[in-house]
């Protein structure tokens, strides 16, 4: 590999790390038990939980499992418990 290719790969990796750091900081703010949340924060927190559940369901369905409304609801409840709510 050339130096240019190595640099481009490192730059992409750096951007991924920065994005993950920002995501973790936002998640810490939204899910810290002592944090007083605004309505916008609560909405963002809900959307993050909803996206996590959607990813879990998509993964289960990709492996041939059918996920019904009851299981979806239980998964959402479990994720809310895991988040400390």
C-alpha positions as CSV (number, residue, x, y, z in Angstrom):
1,X,0.0,0.0,0.0
2,X,1.1,3.5,-0.7
3,X,1.4,6.2,1.9
4,X,-1.6,8.0,0.4
5,X,-3.8,4.9,0.8
6,X,-2.6,4.4,4.3
7,X,-3.4,8.0,5.2
8,X,-6.8,7.7,3.6
9,X,-7.6,4.6,5.6
10,X,-6.4,6.2,8.8
11,X,-8.5,9.3,8.1
12,X,-11.6,7.2,7.6
13,X,-10.9,5.4,10.8
14,X,-10.4,8.7,12.6
15,X,-13.7,9.9,11.4
16,X,-15.4,6.7,12.6
17,X,-13.8,7.1,16.0
18,X,-14.9,10.8,16.3
19,X,-18.4,9.8,15.3
20,X,-18.5,7.0,17.9
21,X,-17.1,9.4,20.6
22,X,-19.9,11.9,19.8
23,X,-22.5,9.2,19.9
24,X,-21.2,7.9,23.3
25,X,-21.1,11.4,24.8
26,X,-24.7,12.0,23.6
27,X,-25.8,8.7,25.0
28,X,-24.1,9.4,28.3
29,X,-25.9,12.7,28.5
30,X,-29.3,11.2,27.6
31,X,-29.0,8.1,29.8
32,X,-27.2,9.2,32.9
33,X,-29.6,8.6,35.9
34,X,-28.9,12.0,37.5
35,X,-29.4,14.0,34.3
36,X,-32.3,16.4,34.2
37,X,-33.7,16.0,30.6
38,X,-35.5,18.4,28.4
39,X,-38.4,17.3,26.2
40,X,-36.0,17.3,23.2
41,X,-33.6,15.1,25.2
42,X,-36.3,12.7,26.0
43,X,-37.4,12.5,22.4
44,X,-33.8,11.8,21.2
45,X,-33.5,9.2,23.9
46,X,-36.7,7.5,22.7
47,X,-35.4,7.6,19.1
48,X,-32.1,6.0,20.1
49,X,-33.9,3.2,22.0
50,X,-36.3,2.7,19.1
51,X,-33.4,2.5,16.6
52,X,-31.6,-0.1,18.8
53,X,-34.7,-2.2,19.0
54,X,-35.2,-1.9,15.2
55,X,-31.6,-3.1,14.7
56,X,-32.1,-6.1,17.0
57,X,-35.3,-7.0,15.2
58,X,-33.8,-6.7,11.8
59,X,-30.9,-8.9,12.9
60,X,-33.4,-11.5,14.2
61,X,-35.4,-11.4,11.0
62,X,-32.3,-11.7,8.9
63,X,-31.6,-15.0,10.7
64,X,-35.1,-16.3,9.8
65,X,-37.0,-15.4,13.0
66,X,-40.4,-13.7,12.9
67,X,-40.7,-10.9,15.4
68,X,-44.3,-10.1,16.3
69,X,-45.8,-7.1,18.1
70,X,-45.6,-8.7,21.5
71,X,-41.9,-9.5,21.2
72,X,-41.2,-6.0,19.8
73,X,-43.0,-4.5,22.8
74,X,-41.0,-6.6,25.2
75,X,-37.7,-5.8,23.5
76,X,-38.5,-2.1,23.9
77,X,-39.3,-2.6,27.5
78,X,-36.1,-4.5,28.1
79,X,-34.1,-1.7,26.4
80,X,-35.8,0.9,28.5
81,X,-34.8,-1.0,31.6
82,X,-31.2,-1.4,30.4
83,X,-31.1,2.3,29.9
84,X,-31.9,2.9,33.5
85,X,-35.5,4.2,33.1
